[in-house]
Amino acid sequence: MKIDSNVPLPNRIAKRVTVGPLPLKDLKPGDSILVECSEDEKQKVLHSIRVRLSRFQQKNKGFRFSSSSDKKGVRIWRTK
């Protein structure tokens, strides 16, 4: 097997978005937070957040969340 150097990442990997830490454990039912992002990034951020919420809910059984796009970004609500 040959090792290659300086091969650029494909666009689908290089253009991922990262969302910083979310205070999910601090949210009480009925609370919400807004993750601000540009219109171009909104779908990627929404997908990233939904994956993150799913993983969080699997590890923390008493928590339930809902998320949706907002004018300024993506909003997350704690529902339970």
N, C-alpha and C positions, 0 to 999 in steps of 0.2 A: 504494500500500500504506500502511495506517495503522499507526502505532506505538501500542500499548496499554501503559498503566502499571498497576502494582499488581494484576496478574492472578496469583492463587495457582497454585503447581504442582499438578498432579494427584497424588493419593495414591500412585500407583505410583512416582512419581519422588521425591516429598518424603520418603517413608519408607524410602529405601534405607539400607542399613547400610554403614559403612566399616570396614575392617579395616586396622589400622596396618601398619607394615613387618614383613615376615616374614623371618627369617634363613635362607632356603632354601639359599643357597650354603654356609652353615656346617654344615648337617646332613650327617652321614655315613650311609651305608646302615645301617639298623636304628635310627637315632635318630628321635625324634618330638617334636612340640611341641603344646601345648594352647592353643587360642584360646578363652578363656573368654567366654561370652555367656549371656544369659537364655534360658529355654525358648521364649519368644515369638520371639526373633530367630534361633534356631538354624537354621531352614531357609534363611533369607536369607543368613546367614553362611556356611553350607555351600555354597550356590550361588556366592557371591562368591569363596570360596576355591578352589573347583573351576575356575572360570574363570581365576583368577589362576595356579593350578598349570599349567593347560593352556598358557597363554601363556608361562610360564617354561620349560616343557619344550620348547616349540617353539624357543625362542632358545638353550637350553642342552641340547644333544643327549645328554649323558651322565647327565642327571638323570631319575629316575622317582619319582613320589609316589603315595600313596594317602591318602584322607581319609574320615572317618566321624564321625557325631555321637557324643558322649560324654555322660556324666551332667552334666558341668560346662560343656560347650561343644562345640567341634569339634576333633578331633585329626588331625594331619597326620603321616604316616610317610614317610621316604625309603626307597624299596625298592631303588633301584639308583643 
